[in-house]
Amino acid sequence: MWARKRIDIGVSDLIVSTGKCLFPGTAASARSRIANYFQWELPFVCLSVRSGFDLALASAIEVYSWEPDSEIIFSGLTIPDMPLIAAENGLKAVGADIDWATLTPSAAEIESKINSRTRAIVVAHLMGGKLDLTEISEIAHRHGLLLIEDCAQSFSGKTHQADKSADISMLSFGSIKTNTALGGAVFRVQDSELQTEMEKRHAQWPIRSTTIFLKRLVKYFFVKTISTWPFAAAIRLSFQIRGSNHDAMAAGMARGFSGPNFFQQIRHQPSVALQNLLATRLEQFNPGLIATRTDRGELLSRVISEDYSNVKQLGFSANRRSHWVFAVLVANPKELVQTLWNRGFDATTHCSLVPVGGDKASPFHKKIMRHIVFLPIDPPMPNRELVRMGKIVAQNAKGVELQCPDPIAMNQRVHRHQLLASKVD
């Protein structure tokens, strides 16, 4: 079976990193190398995007005097921990509908969500795409809002440029991310006062032990091994014999923070060993891998489009898409996944994204989550297998009706909001 998402790190890197846990170097050296790679004067290095986001919000409350119950507008689909972190800091998460074809919230939709309590906008570059923030940044700056870009799924190497219009840019190198260091995140923070406050708070956190990092290396050495074709097939067969399936196990192994005490886990500084692995991974990164992955995704996209145009490809029209993952929207997701399993492809309906707002989330986003299927595209699956998988999808998927929220209605909401705002003023 072709695994759904291979860990983007070589076995040799895992072995070398295990040895370097004994002689990890220094944090100052690692951060200097990371700064040199990105050509950022003062990158902020932390344990994870979750950790840095928690620090950023707590620091912003202090530096900018945000009131309790202030609101943050998020791209309507995000990982569940981000709104959770906002709530922990006394802030309310508000979701903005995105276009399924571009994975972008429109400027009109963002504007319709802004009120007197809004303090920040968090825009996620989803599934390997890179959004144009021009219009959204103009709105953010016009209303005096902090603009945060989440680049966790869009890293593309040294050529990756944090958007200069964003106040905070967040890059992740967690376990399933491009060029993973099995953890770690790098932030670019434009406001030096805000970064100083983040660093002050960060210094008060305990350092995550090298022992924990060593355990992660061993865990992902195992994950890397069982992601090969024969092992993956054997694992699926063993679950079948027991009358269950491997899907939940595979999804669970990708989680960076699991179990109780979530905030206790993320509120740590990264170990020196992790920071030096991150620096090494950046220095050794081959941008050609992004080009290869992009070509593979475009090949699969063409096969599906040519054979069956009613299968909706999530992010089909996204800007600069590089196919970190490949997702389709179909009317029969469970049946399609089972068919692909039977034909040797480890597809899944499990998704790390959730609609912002819980029970009150947008029905449009809830529908996306009910109909999503992720297809494996990572090497070493050859192109001929990508083509075969695309044809299986074309032959077995059923089209789903999915209309984006009405832009006219969005503009009407903006107009109503402006009228109310003028009355308040």
C-alpha positions in Angstrom: 0.0 0.0 0.0 1.2 3.5 -0.9 1.3 5.5 2.4 -0.7 8.7 2.7 2.0 11.0 4.0 5.6 10.0 4.4 7.8 11.7 7.0 10.0 14.1 5.0 13.3 13.2 6.6 15.9 10.5 5.7 16.8 7.6 7.8 20.4 8.7 7.8 19.3 12.1 9.3 17.5 10.4 12.0 20.5 8.2 12.9 22.9 11.2 12.9 20.5 13.3 15.0 20.2 10.5 17.5 24.0 10.6 17.9 24.1 14.4 18.2 21.7 14.3 21.1 24.9 13.6 23.1 26.8 16.6 21.6 24.0 19.0 20.4 26.1 22.2 20.1 24.7 25.5 21.3 21.3 27.2 20.9 23.1 30.5 19.9 24.9 28.7 17.1 21.7 27.1 15.8 19.7 30.4 15.9 22.6 32.2 14.0 22.5 29.5 11.3 18.7 29.7 11.0 18.9 33.6 10.8 21.5 33.2 8.1 19.4 30.8 6.1 16.4 33.0 6.0 18.3 36.3 5.9 16.1 37.5 8.7 17.8 39.7 11.3 16.1 38.3 14.4 14.0 35.1 13.7 12.1 33.9 16.7 12.7 30.1 17.2 10.3 28.1 19.4 9.0 24.6 20.0 6.0 24.7 17.6 3.7 27.2 15.8 1.3 26.5 18.7 3.9 27.6 21.2 4.8 30.8 19.3 1.1 31.6 18.6 0.4 31.3 22.3 3.3 33.6 23.1 2.3 36.1 20.4 -1.3 36.4 21.7 -0.3 36.7 25.3 2.3 39.3 24.4 0.0 41.3 22.1 -2.5 41.5 25.0 0.2 43.1 27.1 1.9 45.3 24.5 -1.3 46.5 22.7 -3.6 46.5 25.8 -6.2 44.2 24.2 -9.4 44.0 26.2 -10.9 40.7 27.4 -13.3 39.1 24.8 -11.4 40.8 21.9 -11.9 38.9 18.6 -9.5 37.3 16.1 -10.7 36.5 12.6 -9.3 33.2 11.3 -9.4 31.6 7.9 -12.5 29.5 8.3 -10.6 26.2 8.2 -7.7 25.8 10.7 -6.2 23.3 13.0 -8.4 23.0 16.2 -5.5 24.1 18.5 -5.4 27.7 17.1 -8.9 28.7 18.3 -8.2 26.8 21.5 -5.1 28.9 22.1 -7.1 32.1 21.4 -9.7 31.0 23.9 -7.1 30.2 26.6 -5.9 33.8 26.2 -9.4 35.2 26.6 -9.9 35.9 22.9 -12.8 34.8 20.7 -12.1 33.1 17.3 -14.3 34.2 14.4 -14.2 32.2 11.2 -14.2 33.8 7.7 -15.6 31.6 4.9 -13.0 30.5 2.3 -13.5 29.7 -1.4 -13.0 25.9 -1.8 -11.2 26.4 -5.2 -8.7 29.0 -3.9 -8.6 28.3 -0.2 -8.8 32.0 0.3 -11.1 34.2 2.4 -12.3 37.1 0.2 -11.5 40.7 1.3 -15.3 41.3 1.5 -15.7 38.3 3.8 -12.9 39.5 6.1 -14.3 43.0 6.1 -17.8 41.7 7.0 -16.4 40.1 10.2 -14.7 43.2 11.6 -16.3 45.1 14.5 -15.1 47.2 17.4 -13.8 44.2 19.2 -11.7 42.8 16.4 -7.9 42.9 17.1 -6.2 40.5 14.6 -6.6 38.5 11.4 -5.0 35.1 11.0 -4.8 33.9 7.4 -3.6 30.3 6.7 -1.8 29.3 3.5 -3.4 25.9 3.2 -2.3 22.7 1.6 0.8 24.1 -0.1 -0.8 27.2 -1.7 0.5 30.7 -1.1 -2.2 33.4 -0.8 -1.9 37.0 -2.1 -2.3 39.1 1.1 -2.5 42.4 -0.7 -6.2 43.2 -0.2 -6.4 41.6 3.3 -3.3 43.5 4.5 -4.9 46.7 3.3 -8.0 46.0 5.3 -5.9 45.0 8.4 -3.9 48.1 8.3 -6.8 50.4 7.6 -8.6 49.0 10.7 -5.4 48.9 12.8 -5.5 45.1 13.1 -2.5 42.7 13.6 -2.1 40.5 10.5 -0.7 37.0 11.1 0.1 34.6 8.3 0.3 30.9 9.1 2.8 29.4 6.6 2.9 26.0 8.3 1.7 24.2 5.2 3.5 26.3 2.6 7.2 26.2 3.3 9.2 26.1 0.0 12.8 26.6 1.1 15.1 29.6 1.1 12.9 31.1 -1.6 10.0 31.2 0.9 9.5 34.9 1.6 7.5 36.0 4.6 5.0 38.5 3.4 6.3 42.0 4.3 2.7 43.2 4.9 2.2 40.6 7.6 3.0 41.6 11.2 3.8 38.0 12.1 4.8 35.1 9.8 4.8 31.5 11.3 6.7 28.6 9.7 6.4 25.1 11.1 8.8 22.1 10.9 6.6 19.6 12.8 6.5 15.9 12.1 4.5 15.9 8.8 5.6 19.2 7.5 7.9 19.9 4.5 11.6 19.4 5.5 10.6 18.3 9.0 12.9 18.6 12.0 10.3 16.6 14.0 9.4 19.9 15.7 10.4 23.5 15.9 9.0 26.7 14.4 10.4 29.9 13.1 8.6 33.3 13.4 9.2 36.6 11.8 7.9 39.4 14.0 7.8 42.9 12.6 7.3 44.8 15.8 10.4 44.7 17.9 8.5 45.6 21.1 6.2 42.6 20.5 9.1 40.3 19.9 10.9 41.5 23.0 7.8 40.7 25.1 7.6 37.2 23.4 11.2 36.5 24.1 10.8 37.6 27.8 7.9 35.2 28.3 9.6 32.5 26.3 12.7 32.6 28.6 10.5 31.8 31.6 9.3 28.5 30.1 11.2 25.3 30.9 13.4 23.7 28.2 12.0 20.5 26.7 14.4 17.8 27.6 16.8 16.1 25.1 15.4 12.8 26.3 11.9 13.7 24.9 13.5 14.7 21.6 15.4 11.4 21.5 12.1 9.5 22.0 10.6 11.4 19.0 13.6 10.4 16.9 13.1 6.8 17.7 9.3 7.1 17.2 9.7 8.6 13.7 12.4 6.2 12.7 9.7 3.5 13.3 7.1 5.6 11.5 9.5 6.1 8.5 10.1 2.3 8.4 6.4 1.3 8.4 5.6 3.9 5.7 7.3 1.7 3.1 5.0 -0.2 0.7 5.3 -3.8 2.1 5.1 -2.7 5.8 2.1 -0.4 5.1 0.3 -3.3 3.4 1.1 -5.7 6.2 -0.3 -3.3 8.8 -3.5 -2.8 6.9 -3.9 -6.5 6.6 -3.4 -7.1 10.3 -6.1 -4.5 11.1 -8.4 -6.2 8.7 -7.9 -9.6 10.3 -8.9 -8.0 13.7 -12.0 -6.5 12.1 -10.9 -2.9 12.2 -8.8 -0.5 10.1 -5.5 1.3 10.4 -6.9 4.8 9.6 -7.2 6.2 13.2 -3.8 4.8 14.1 -2.1 6.5 11.1 -3.8 9.8 11.9 -2.8 9.6 15.6 0.9 9.0 14.9 1.1 12.3 13.1 0.0 14.4 16.1 2.7 16.5 17.5 1.0 17.0 20.9 -1.3 14.3 22.2 -2.9 13.4 25.4 -3.8 15.7 28.3 -2.1 18.9 29.5 -1.9 20.4 26.0 -0.8 23.8 27.3 1.8 22.3 29.6 3.3 20.5 26.6 3.5 23.5 24.2 4.8 25.9 26.9 8.4 24.8 26.6 11.5 26.1 24.9 12.9 23.7 22.3 15.9 21.6 23.2 19.3 22.6 21.8 19.3 19.3 19.9 16.1 20.2 18.1 17.3 23.7 17.2 20.5 22.3 15.7 18.6 19.7 13.7 16.3 22.4 12.4 19.3 24.5 11.4 20.9 21.5 9.6 17.7 20.6 7.8 17.3 24.1 6.5 20.9 24.2 5.3 20.6 20.9 3.5 17.2 21.5 2.0 16.8 20.8 -1.7 14.3 23.2 -3.3 14.1 20.8 -6.2 11.9 18.5 -4.0 9.2 21.2 -4.0 9.3 21.4 -7.8 9.1 17.6 -8.1 6.1 17.5 -5.6 4.4 20.2 -7.5 4.8 18.4 -10.8 3.4 15.2 -9.3 0.4 17.0 -7.9 -0.3 18.7 -11.2 -0.1 15.4 -13.0 -2.7 13.9 -10.7 -4.8 17.0 -11.1 -4.8 16.6 -14.9 -5.7 12.9 -14.8 -8.7 13.6 -12.5 -9.8 16.7 -14.4 -9.6 15.0 -17.8 -11.4 11.8 -16.8 -14.1 13.3 -14.5 -14.5 17.0 -14.2 -17.2 16.8 -11.5 -14.6 15.7 -8.8 -13.8 18.9 -7.0 -10.1 19.4 -6.1 -9.7 21.4 -3.0 -7.5 24.4 -3.7 -7.7 23.8 -7.5 -7.2 27.4 -8.3 -4.9 28.3 -5.4 -2.1 30.7 -6.0 1.4 29.0 -6.3 0.1 25.7 -5.1 2.8 23.1 -4.3 0.6 20.2 -3.2 1.8 19.7 0.4 -1.3 17.5 0.4 -3.8 16.7 -2.3 -7.5 16.6 -1.4 -10.7 16.1 -3.4 -14.4 16.7 -2.5 -16.7 13.9 -3.4 -20.3 12.8 -2.5 -19.1 9.3 -1.4 -15.9 9.8 0.6 -16.1 6.6 2.7 -16.8 4.4 -0.3 -14.0 6.0 -2.3 -11.5 5.6 0.5 -12.4 1.9 0.8 -12.0 1.4 -2.9 -8.6 3.1 -2.9 -7.5 1.0 0.1 -8.5 -2.2 -1.8 -6.4 -1.0 -4.8 -3.3 -0.2 -2.7 -3.6 3.5 -2.0 -3.8 4.8 1.6 -6.4 7.6 1.2 -8.2 9.0 4.2 -11.0 11.2 5.3 -9.1 12.2 8.5 -8.2 15.9 8.4 -6.2 18.1 10.8 -8.4 21.1 9.9 -11.7 22.0 11.5 -14.3 24.7 10.8 -13.8 27.7 13.1 -16.7 28.2 15.5 -17.5 24.6 16.6 -21.3 24.1 16.5 -21.8 27.6 15.2 -19.3 27.2 12.4 -20.2 27.9 8.8 -22.4 25.2 7.2 -20.3 25.6 4.1 -17.1 24.6 5.9 -18.9 21.7 7.7 -20.0 20.4 4.3 -16.4 20.5 3.0 -15.3 18.4 6.0 -18.0 15.8 5.4 -16.9 15.3 1.8 -13.1 15.6 1.9 -10.7 12.8 0.8 -6.9 13.1 1.0 -4.9 11.2 -1.7 -1.3 10.0 -1.2 1.1 11.6 -3.6 4.5 11.4 -1.8 7.5 9.6 -3.3 8.5 6.9 -3.8 5.1 6.2 -5.5 6.0 6.4 -9.2 4.1 8.6 -11.7 2.4 5.6 -13.3 0.8 4.8 -9.9 -0.3 8.4 -9.5 -2.0 8.1 -12.9 -3.6 4.8 -11.9 -4.9 6.3 -8.7 -6.3 9.3 -10.5 -8.2 7.0 -12.9 -9.6 5.1 -9.9 -10.8 8.3 -8.4 -12.4 9.4 -11.7 -14.2 6.1 -12.1 -15.5 5.7 -8.5 -16.1 9.2 -7.1 -19.5 10.8 -7.2 -19.7 14.6 -7.7 -20.8 16.8 -4.9 -22.7 20.1 -5.2 -20.8 22.8 -3.4 -21.5 26.4 -3.8 -19.3 29.1 -2.3 -21.0 31.6 0.0 -22.7 34.2 -2.1 -20.3 37.2 -2.7 -23.3 39.5 -3.1 -24.5 38.5 0.3 -21.0 39.1 1.6 -21.0 42.6 0.2 -24.4 43.2 1.7 -23.0 42.2 5.1 -20.1 44.6 4.6 -22.5 47.4 3.8 -24.7 46.7 6.9 -21.5 46.6 9.0 -20.4 50.0 7.7 -23.8 51.5 8.4 -23.7 50.2 12.0 -20.1 51.4 12.4 -21.0 54.8 11.2 -23.8 55.0 13.8 -21.5 53.9 16.5 -19.0 56.6 15.5 
